Amino acid sequence: MILSSMTKNGAILTAFALITTGTVALTHSLTADRIEEKEKQQLAEQLQQVLDAHHYDNQLYKDCVVITDERLGPRPDQVIYRAYKDNKPYALVMRHVTPSGYSGDINLLTAVFANGEIAGVRVTKHEETPGLGDKVEVKKSDWITLFKGQNVLSEDDSRWAVKKDGGQFDQFTGATITPRAVVGSVKQAVLFAQAEFDNLFAAPNICQGAK
């Protein structure tokens, strides 16, 4: 009697698992293309926030290298997109991260032209304090847009600090740590781009097969 009951319950559980797995697989197959297209659209929008589309004529998300370098932060495998104009290297769009935010990592996207000038900067992810550190978001203030057009002259460029530290960038009332972390990370990313621009464009493209 007990054995019969166990067999029956086992069969029910197996059938339930098979139905659930099948439903998940079917849902995934029906939505995979839509999800991929949405992700591609979001990536294109994100890239165009720091580098206007008229600055390049290749499919930016299909040309990239992956780099691990401390100037891009402590996290490995940061993606760098390469922009071409008339088949000539024109700009780099780099993902980088600083662990020095008030609440941990701040993820950034920075675009740099061939002459070292910044095309744009955006914070893509952070956990900073709402109403204080979150002013690094373009939705909350225009502070992050002030990097556009800036250049870094050297590692010792004293302008690259918040005003409280003698630099040119405003800090936020009650939240100096966050802008200080962003300024430092952008500075290092720009120095990296300036030093490695040609090498990065000479590296193999790992995004060529992107759909």
Accessible surface in RSA format (square Angstrom, percent):
REM  Atomic radii and reference values for relative SASA: ProtOr
REM  Chains: A
REM  Algorithm: Lee & Richards
REM  Probe-radius: 1.40
REM  Slices: 20
REM RES _ NUM      All-atoms   Total-Side   Main-Chain    Non-polar    All polar
REM                ABS   REL    ABS   REL    ABS   REL    ABS   REL    ABS   REL
RES MET A   1   202.96 105.1 157.24 104.1  45.72 108.9 132.69 112.8  70.27  93.1
RES ILE A   2   134.75  76.7 131.35  97.9   3.40   8.2 133.25  96.0   1.50   4.1
RES LEU A   3   137.62  76.6 134.12  96.0   3.50   8.8 135.05  94.8   2.58   6.9
RES SER A   4    74.38  62.9  64.51  86.1   9.87  22.7  33.04  70.4  41.34  57.9
RES SER A   5    55.55  46.9  49.65  66.3   5.90  13.6  29.18  62.1  26.37  36.9
RES MET A   6   124.93  64.7 114.89  76.0  10.04  23.9  99.13  84.3  25.80  34.2
RES THR A   7    90.39  64.3  79.42  80.5  10.97  26.1  72.84  97.8  17.55  26.5
RES LYS A   8   139.81  68.2 132.78  81.5   7.03  16.7  82.05  73.9  57.75  61.5
RES ASN A   9    78.25  54.0  77.09  74.5   1.16   2.8  20.38  49.0  57.87  55.9
RES GLY A  10    32.15  39.6   0.00   N/A  32.15  39.6  30.83  84.6   1.32   2.9
RES ALA A  11    62.00  57.0  47.78  73.7  14.22  32.3  55.90  78.7   6.10  16.1
RES ILE A  12    99.15  56.4  94.87  70.7   4.28  10.3  98.28  70.8   0.87   2.4
RES LEU A  13   121.96  67.9 118.65  84.9   3.31   8.3 118.92  83.5   3.04   8.2
RES THR A  14    79.07  56.2  73.66  74.7   5.41  12.9  52.48  70.5  26.59  40.2
RES ALA A  15    46.92  43.1  43.25  66.7   3.67   8.3  46.46  65.4   0.46   1.2
RES PHE A  16   135.41  67.7 132.85  82.3   2.56   6.7 134.91  81.8   0.50   1.4
RES ALA A  17    52.25  48.0  47.11  72.7   5.14  11.7  52.08  73.3   0.17   0.5
RES LEU A  18   123.89  69.0 114.90  82.2   9.00  22.6 115.60  81.2   8.30  22.3
RES ILE A  19   121.37  69.1 114.30  85.2   7.07  17.0 120.42  86.7   0.96   2.6
RES THR A  20    60.71  43.2  57.06  57.8   3.65   8.7  55.67  74.8   5.04   7.6
RES THR A  21    88.72  63.1  84.51  85.7   4.21  10.0  64.15  86.2  24.57  37.1
RES GLY A  22    37.50  46.2   0.00   N/A  37.50  46.2  33.08  90.8   4.41   9.9
RES THR A  23    77.66  55.2  73.02  74.0   4.64  11.1  58.86  79.1  18.80  28.4
RES VAL A  24    96.58  63.6  93.10  84.3   3.48   8.4  95.83  83.3   0.75   2.0
RES ALA A  25    57.89  53.2  46.81  72.2  11.08  25.2  53.92  75.9   3.97  10.5
RES LEU A  26   107.37  59.8 103.06  73.7   4.31  10.8 106.93  75.1   0.44   1.2
RES THR A  27    71.16  50.6  69.13  70.1   2.03   4.8  53.78  72.2  17.37  26.3
RES HIS A  28   118.39  64.7 114.05  79.3   4.34  11.1  76.26  78.6  42.13  49.0
RES SER A  29    73.54  62.1  47.68  63.6  25.86  59.6  45.72  97.4  27.82  39.0
RES LEU A  30   123.95  69.0 102.24  73.1  21.72  54.6 104.55  73.4  19.40  52.2
RES THR A  31    37.15  26.4  37.15  37.7   0.00   0.0  33.48  45.0   3.67   5.6
RES ALA A  32    32.20  29.6  27.04  41.7   5.17  11.8  29.34  41.3   2.86   7.6
RES ASP A  33   116.91  81.9 111.37 110.8   5.54  13.1  37.07  87.2  79.84  79.6
RES ARG A  34   176.22  74.0 168.35  85.8   7.87  18.7  70.31  96.1 105.91  64.2
RES ILE A  35    85.99  48.9  83.37  62.1   2.62   6.3  85.99  61.9   0.00   0.0
RES GLU A  36    68.58  39.4  66.92  50.6   1.66   4.0  32.05  62.0  36.53  29.8
RES GLU A  37    98.78  56.7  98.12  74.2   0.67   1.6  43.83  84.8  54.95  44.9
RES LYS A  38   112.59  54.9 110.32  67.7   2.26   5.4  63.22  56.9  49.36  52.6
RES GLU A  39   103.95  59.7  98.53  74.5   5.42  12.9  36.79  71.2  67.16  54.8
RES LYS A  40    50.47  24.6  45.07  27.7   5.40  12.9  26.75  24.1  23.71  25.3
RES GLN A  41    87.94  49.2  81.96  59.9   5.98  14.2  26.62  56.7  61.32  46.5
RES GLN A  42    97.02  54.3  91.93  67.2   5.09  12.1  30.32  64.5  66.71  50.6
RES LEU A  43    37.81  21.1  34.01  24.3   3.80   9.5  37.18  26.1   0.63   1.7
RES ALA A  44    33.25  30.6  30.66  47.3   2.59   5.9  33.18  46.7   0.06   0.2
RES GLU A  45    90.21  51.8  85.37  64.6   4.84  11.5  39.14  75.7  51.08  41.7
RES GLN A  46    52.16  29.2  51.26  37.5   0.90   2.1  10.56  22.5  41.60  31.6
RES LEU A  47     2.10   1.2   2.10   1.5   0.00   0.0   2.10   1.5   0.00   0.0
RES GLN A  48    81.10  45.4  73.37  53.6   7.73  18.4  10.83  23.1  70.27  53.3
RES GLN A  49    90.93  50.8  72.74  53.2  18.19  43.3  28.93  61.6  61.99  47.0
RES VAL A  50     2.52   1.7   0.00   0.0   2.52   6.1   2.15   1.9   0.38   1.0
RES LEU A  51     1.11   0.6   0.00   0.0   1.11   2.8   1.00   0.7   0.10   0.3
RES ASP A  52    59.33  41.6  55.40  55.1   3.93   9.3  11.66  27.4  47.67  47.5
RES ALA A  53    49.56  45.6  39.77  61.4   9.79  22.3  39.85  56.1   9.71  25.7
RES HIS A  54   121.58  66.4 106.41  74.0  15.17  38.8  88.90  91.6  32.69  38.0
RES HIS A  55    34.19  18.7  34.19  23.8   0.00   0.0  22.28  23.0  11.90  13.9
RES TYR A  56    27.98  13.1  17.39   9.9  10.59  27.6  12.11   9.1  15.87  19.6
RES ASP A  57    87.47  61.3  49.22  49.0  38.25  90.5  40.29  94.8  47.18  47.1
RES ASN A  58    38.29  26.4  23.83  23.0  14.46  34.8  31.48  75.8   6.81   6.6
RES GLN A  59   103.48  57.9  92.01  67.2  11.47  27.3  39.16  83.4  64.31  48.8
RES LEU A  60     6.61   3.7   3.95   2.8   2.66   6.7   3.95   2.8   2.66   7.2
RES TYR A  61    35.93  16.8  32.09  18.3   3.84  10.0  24.91  18.7  11.02  13.6
RES LYS A  62    61.49  30.0  59.41  36.5   2.07   4.9  17.97  16.2  43.52  46.4
RES ASP A  63    22.18  15.5  22.18  22.1   0.00   0.0   4.30  10.1  17.88  17.8
RES CYS A  64     0.93   0.7   0.93   1.0   0.00   0.0   0.00   0.0   0.93   1.0
RES VAL A  65     4.82   3.2   4.71   4.3   0.10   0.2   4.82   4.2   0.00   0.0
RES VAL A  66    55.47  36.5  31.47  28.5  24.00  57.8  31.47  27.3  24.00  65.1
RES ILE A  67    42.22  24.0  40.31  30.0   1.91   4.6  42.22  30.4   0.00   0.0
RES THR A  68    92.55  65.8  62.84  63.7  29.70  70.8  56.53  75.9  36.02  54.4
RES ASP A  69    31.70  22.2  24.52  24.4   7.17  17.0   7.72  18.2  23.97  23.9
RES GLU A  70   159.23  91.4 134.30 101.6  24.94  59.4  50.40  97.5 108.83  88.9
RES ARG A  71    68.83  28.9  64.31  32.8   4.53  10.8  25.79  35.2  43.04  26.1
RES LEU A  72     0.52   0.3   0.06   0.0   0.46   1.2   0.52   0.4   0.00   0.0
RES GLY A  73    12.94  16.0   0.00   N/A  12.94  16.0   8.56  23.5   4.39   9.8
RES PRO A  74    76.06  55.4  39.45  36.0  36.60 133.1  51.21  42.3  24.84 154.4
RES ARG A  75   102.70  43.1 102.05  52.0   0.65   1.5  41.40  56.6  61.30  37.2
RES PRO A  76    83.18  60.6  73.89  67.4   9.29  33.8  73.89  61.0   9.29  57.7
RES ASP A  77    93.85  65.7  79.66  79.3  14.20  33.6  19.48  45.8  74.38  74.2
RES GLN A  78    20.20  11.3  19.57  14.3   0.63   1.5   1.08   2.3  19.13  14.5
RES VAL A  79    36.72  24.2  36.26  32.8   0.46   1.1  36.26  31.5   0.46   1.2
RES ILE A  80     0.00   0.0   0.00   0.0   0.00   0.0   0.00   0.0   0.00   0.0
RES TYR A  81    15.10   7.0  15.10   8.6   0.00   0.0   1.01   0.8  14.09  17.4
RES ARG A  82     6.48   2.7   6.48   3.3   0.00   0.0   0.00   0.0   6.48   3.9
RES ALA A  83     0.00   0.0   0.00   0.0   0.00   0.0   0.00   0.0   0.00   0.0
RES TYR A  84    47.66  22.3  47.66  27.1   0.00   0.0  31.07  23.3  16.59  20.5
RES LYS A  85    69.59  34.0  67.00  41.1   2.59   6.2  36.45  32.8  33.15  35.3
RES ASP A  86   104.46  73.2  86.92  86.5  17.54  41.5  30.22  71.1  74.24  74.0
RES ASN A  87   141.23  97.4 118.99 115.0  22.24  53.5  26.99  65.0 114.24 110.4
RES LYS A  88   142.65  69.6 142.48  87.4   0.17   0.4  85.09  76.6  57.56  61.3
RES PRO A  89    60.02  43.7  48.56  44.3  11.47  41.7  48.56  40.1  11.47  71.3
RES TYR A  90    76.48  35.7  74.72  42.5   1.76   4.6  41.16  30.9  35.32  43.5
RES ALA A  91     0.00   0.0   0.00   0.0   0.00   0.0   0.00   0.0   0.00   0.0
RES LEU A  92     0.00   0.0   0.00   0.0   0.00   0.0   0.00   0.0   0.00   0.0
RES VAL A  93     0.00   0.0   0.00   0.0   0.00   0.0   0.00   0.0   0.00   0.0
RES MET A  94     0.00   0.0   0.00   0.0   0.00   0.0   0.00   0.0   0.00   0.0
RES ARG A  95    55.72  23.4  55.72  28.4   0.00   0.0  25.88  35.4  29.84  18.1
RES HIS A  96     1.86   1.0   0.00   0.0   1.86   4.8   0.06   0.1   1.81   2.1
RES VAL A  97     2.90   1.9   1.40   1.3   1.50   3.6   1.40   1.2   1.50   4.1
RES THR A  98     9.06   6.4   8.12   8.2   0.94   2.2   3.88   5.2   5.17   7.8
RES PRO A  99    68.18  49.7  51.67  47.1  16.51  60.0  51.75  42.7  16.43 102.1
RES SER A 100    64.91  54.9  51.72  69.0  13.20  30.4  30.39  64.7  34.52  48.4
RES GLY A 101    11.13  13.7   0.00   N/A  11.13  13.7   0.00   0.0  11.13  24.9
RES TYR A 102   145.68  68.0 119.76  68.1  25.92  67.4  73.99  55.6  71.69  88.4
RES SER A 103    53.57  45.3  24.14  32.2  29.43  67.8  23.29  49.6  30.28  42.4
RES GLY A 104    29.40  36.3   0.00   N/A  29.40  36.3  26.25  72.0   3.15   7.1
RES ASP A 105    44.62  31.3  35.37  35.2   9.24  21.9  15.27  35.9  29.34  29.3
RES ILE A 106     0.00   0.0   0.00   0.0   0.00   0.0   0.00   0.0   0.00   0.0
RES ASN A 107    45.88  31.6  45.88  44.3   0.00   0.0   9.95  24.0  35.92  34.7
RES LEU A 108     1.57   0.9   0.00   0.0   1.57   3.9   0.00   0.0   1.57   4.2
RES LEU A 109     0.00   0.0   0.00   0.0   0.00   0.0   0.00   0.0   0.00   0.0
RES THR A 110     0.00   0.0   0.00   0.0   0.00   0.0   0.00   0.0   0.00   0.0
RES ALA A 111     0.00   0.0   0.00   0.0   0.00   0.0   0.00   0.0   0.00   0.0
RES VAL A 112     0.76   0.5   0.76   0.7   0.00   0.0   0.76   0.7   0.00   0.0
RES PHE A 113    32.47  16.2  31.88  19.7   0.58   1.5  31.88  19.3   0.58   1.7
RES ALA A 114    60.02  55.2  34.95  53.9  25.07  57.0  35.19  49.6  24.82  65.8
RES ASN A 115   109.88  75.8  77.41  74.8  32.46  78.2  47.05 113.2  62.83  60.7
RES GLY A 116     3.57   4.4   0.00   N/A   3.57   4.4   3.38   9.3   0.18   0.4
RES GLU A 117    58.85  33.8  58.85  44.5   0.00   0.0   3.95   7.6  54.90  44.8
RES ILE A 118     0.35   0.2   0.00   0.0   0.35   0.8   0.00   0.0   0.35   0.9
RES ALA A 119     7.92   7.3   1.58   2.4   6.34  14.4   2.41   3.4   5.51  14.6
RES GLY A 120     3.74   4.6   0.00   N/A   3.74   4.6   3.74  10.3   0.00   0.0
RES VAL A 121     0.79   0.5   0.00   0.0   0.79   1.9   0.00   0.0   0.79   2.2
RES ARG A 122    41.98  17.6  41.98  21.4   0.00   0.0   6.17   8.4  35.81  21.7
RES VAL A 123    20.51  13.5   0.34   0.3  20.17  48.6   0.34   0.3  20.17  54.7
RES THR A 124    45.48  32.3  11.36  11.5  34.12  81.3  12.15  16.3  33.33  50.4
RES LYS A 125   133.24  65.0 126.41  77.6   6.83  16.3  75.15  67.6  58.08  61.9
RES HIS A 126    32.53  17.8  15.70  10.9  16.84  43.1  14.46  14.9  18.07  21.0
RES GLU A 127   117.20  67.3 101.43  76.7  15.77  37.5  42.42  82.0  74.78  61.1
RES GLU A 128     5.74   3.3   0.05   0.0   5.69  13.5   0.01   0.0   5.73   4.7
RES THR A 129    47.15  33.5  43.33  43.9   3.83   9.1  37.93  50.9   9.23  13.9
RES PRO A 130   112.26  81.8  97.68  89.0  14.58  53.0  97.96  80.9  14.30  88.9
RES GLY A 131    51.53  63.5   0.00   N/A  51.53  63.5  37.93 104.1  13.60  30.5
RES LEU A 132    70.59  39.3  70.59  50.5   0.00   0.0  70.59  49.6   0.00   0.0
RES GLY A 133     1.27   1.6   0.00   N/A   1.27   1.6   1.08   3.0   0.19   0.4
RES ASP A 134     7.69   5.4   7.69   7.6   0.00   0.0   2.56   6.0   5.13   5.1
RES LYS A 135    68.51  33.4  68.51  42.0   0.00   0.0  34.51  31.1  33.99  36.2
RES VAL A 136     0.01   0.0   0.00   0.0   0.01   0.0   0.00   0.0   0.01   0.0
RES GLU A 137    42.50  24.4  41.60  31.5   0.89   2.1  14.22  27.5  28.27  23.1
RES VAL A 138    63.49  41.8  45.28  41.0  18.21  43.9  45.28  39.3  18.21  49.4
RES LYS A 139   181.96  88.8 144.23  88.5  37.72  89.8  94.23  84.8  87.73  93.4
RES LYS A 140   114.29  55.8  82.65  50.7  31.64  75.3  62.39  56.2  51.89  55.3
RES SER A 141    34.80  29.4  21.65  28.9  13.16  30.3  34.44  73.3   0.36   0.5
RES ASP A 142    96.60  67.7  91.19  90.8   5.41  12.8  29.70  69.9  66.90  66.7
RES TRP A 143    12.30   4.9  10.69   5.2   1.61   3.8  10.38   5.5   1.91   3.1
RES ILE A 144     0.22   0.1   0.05   0.0   0.16   0.4   0.05   0.0   0.16   0.4
RES THR A 145    46.39  33.0  37.77  38.3   8.62  20.6  31.44  42.2  14.96  22.6
RES LEU A 146    88.19  49.1  81.03  58.0   7.17  18.0  84.78  59.5   3.42   9.2
RES PHE A 147     0.37   0.2   0.37   0.2   0.00   0.0   0.37   0.2   0.00   0.0
RES LYS A 148   129.16  63.0 110.53  67.8  18.62  44.3  69.19  62.3  59.97  63.9
RES GLY A 149    44.73  55.2   0.00   N/A  44.73  55.2  20.37  55.9  24.36  54.6
RES GLN A 150    46.99  26.3  44.19  32.3   2.81   6.7   4.20   8.9  42.80  32.5
RES ASN A 151    46.97  32.4  44.49  43.0   2.48   6.0  16.55  39.8  30.41  29.4
RES VAL A 152     3.71   2.4   0.00   0.0   3.71   8.9   0.00   0.0   3.71  10.1
RES LEU A 153   138.81  77.3 106.98  76.5  31.83  80.0 109.68  77.0  29.13  78.4
RES SER A 154    51.41  43.4  45.72  61.0   5.69  13.1  40.57  86.4  10.84  15.2
RES GLU A 155    99.75  57.3  91.47  69.2   8.28  19.7  54.15 104.7  45.60  37.2
RES ASP A 156   125.48  87.9 101.89 101.4  23.59  55.8  35.57  83.7  89.90  89.7
RES ASP A 157    12.59   8.8   3.42   3.4   9.17  21.7   7.18  16.9   5.41   5.4
RES SER A 158    89.66  75.8  72.91  97.3  16.75  38.6  51.52 109.7  38.14  53.4
RES ARG A 159    86.23  36.2  83.48  42.6   2.75   6.5  52.71  72.0  33.52  20.3
RES TRP A 160    13.01   5.2   0.00   0.0  13.01  30.5   0.00   0.0  13.01  21.1
RES ALA A 161    24.04  22.1  19.52  30.1   4.52  10.3  24.04  33.8   0.00   0.0
RES VAL A 162     0.17   0.1   0.00   0.0   0.17   0.4   0.00   0.0   0.17   0.5
RES LYS A 163   113.08  55.2  96.32  59.1  16.76  39.9  54.61  49.1  58.48  62.3
RES LYS A 164   141.65  69.1 106.72  65.5  34.93  83.2  71.25  64.1  70.40  75.0
RES ASP A 165    73.28  51.3  38.85  38.7  34.43  81.4  25.80  60.7  47.48  47.4
RES GLY A 166    64.57  79.6   0.00   N/A  64.57  79.6  36.54 100.3  28.03  62.8
RES GLY A 167    13.98  17.2   0.00   N/A  13.98  17.2   2.00   5.5  11.98  26.8
RES GLN A 168    64.04  35.8  43.42  31.7  20.62  49.1  27.46  58.5  36.58  27.7
RES PHE A 169     8.91   4.5   6.85   4.2   2.06   5.4   8.91   5.4   0.00   0.0
RES ASP A 170    62.34  43.7  59.10  58.8   3.24   7.7  16.08  37.8  46.27  46.1
RES GLN A 171    63.44  35.5  47.08  34.4  16.37  39.0   9.55  20.3  53.89  40.9
RES PHE A 172    15.61   7.8  10.95   6.8   4.65  12.1  14.29   8.7   1.32   3.8
RES THR A 173   123.08  87.5 108.70 110.2  14.38  34.3  80.23 107.8  42.86  64.8
RES GLY A 174    69.77  86.0   0.00   N/A  69.77  86.0  38.22 104.9  31.55  70.7
RES ALA A 175    14.11  13.0   6.10   9.4   8.01  18.2  13.54  19.1   0.57   1.5
RES THR A 176    21.76  15.5  17.68  17.9   4.08   9.7   7.35   9.9  14.42  21.8
RES ILE A 177    76.30  43.4  75.53  56.3   0.77   1.9  75.53  54.4   0.76   2.1
RES THR A 178     1.78   1.3   1.72   1.7   0.06   0.1   0.00   0.0   1.78   2.7
RES PRO A 179     0.00   0.0   0.00   0.0   0.00   0.0   0.00   0.0   0.00   0.0
RES ARG A 180    99.23  41.7  94.39  48.1   4.84  11.5  49.28  67.4  49.95  30.3
RES ALA A 181     8.39   7.7   0.45   0.7   7.94  18.1   7.03   9.9   1.36   3.6
RES VAL A 182     0.00   0.0   0.00   0.0   0.00   0.0   0.00   0.0   0.00   0.0
RES VAL A 183     2.14   1.4   2.14   1.9   0.00   0.0   2.14   1.9   0.00   0.0
RES GLY A 184    31.18  38.4   0.00   N/A  31.18  38.4  30.59  83.9   0.59   1.3
RES SER A 185    12.56  10.6   3.85   5.1   8.71  20.1   8.30  17.7   4.26   6.0
RES VAL A 186     0.00   0.0   0.00   0.0   0.00   0.0   0.00   0.0   0.00   0.0
RES LYS A 187    25.70  12.5  25.70  15.8   0.00   0.0   4.73   4.3  20.98  22.3
RES GLN A 188    50.76  28.4  50.76  37.1   0.00   0.0  27.12  57.7  23.64  17.9
RES ALA A 189     0.00   0.0   0.00   0.0   0.00   0.0   0.00   0.0   0.00   0.0
RES VAL A 190     0.00   0.0   0.00   0.0   0.00   0.0   0.00   0.0   0.00   0.0
RES LEU A 191    27.28  15.2  24.45  17.5   2.83   7.1  24.45  17.2   2.83   7.6
RES PHE A 192     3.93   2.0   3.93   2.4   0.00   0.0   3.93   2.4   0.00   0.0
RES ALA A 193     0.17   0.2   0.00   0.0   0.17   0.4   0.17   0.2   0.00   0.0
RES GLN A 194    66.80  37.4  36.37  26.6  30.43  72.5  28.46  60.6  38.34  29.1
RES ALA A 195    66.43  61.1  31.30  48.3  35.14  79.9  42.34  59.6  24.09  63.8
RES GLU A 196    42.44  24.4  42.26  32.0   0.17   0.4   6.16  11.9  36.28  29.6
RES PHE A 197    20.20  10.1  19.58  12.1   0.63   1.6  19.58  11.9   0.63   1.8
RES ASP A 198   115.07  80.6 106.45 105.9   8.62  20.4  37.06  87.2  78.01  77.8
RES ASN A 199    96.36  66.5  88.24  85.3   8.12  19.5  21.63  52.1  74.73  72.2
RES LEU A 200     6.53   3.6   6.15   4.4   0.37   0.9   6.53   4.6   0.00   0.0
RES PHE A 201    23.39  11.7   8.64   5.4  14.75  38.4   9.10   5.5  14.29  40.9
RES ALA A 202    87.42  80.4  48.47  74.8  38.95  88.6  60.07  84.6  27.35  72.5
RES ALA A 203    32.22  29.6  21.53  33.2  10.69  24.3  26.93  37.9   5.29  14.0
RES PRO A 204   111.24  81.1  97.70  89.1  13.54  49.2 109.40  90.3   1.84  11.4
RES ASN A 205    40.76  28.1  18.83  18.2  21.92  52.8  12.15  29.2  28.60  27.6
RES ILE A 206   107.71  61.3  74.50  55.5  33.21  80.0  81.81  58.9  25.90  70.3
RES CYS A 207    23.40  17.7  19.71  22.0   3.69   8.7   3.69   9.4  19.71  21.3
RES GLN A 208   137.62  77.0 122.73  89.7  14.90  35.5  34.63  73.7 103.00  78.1
RES GLY A 209    72.14  89.0   0.00   N/A  72.14  89.0  44.13 121.1  28.01  62.7
RES ALA A 210    37.09  34.1  20.06  31.0  17.03  38.7  32.13  45.2   4.96  13.1
RES LYS A 211   162.01  79.0 140.58  86.3  21.43  51.0  98.86  89.0  63.16  67.3
END  Absolute sums over single chains surface
CHAIN  1 A    12079.1       9940.0       2139.1       7112.3       4966.8
END  Absolute sums over all chains
TOTAL         12079.1       9940.0       2139.1       7112.3       4966.8
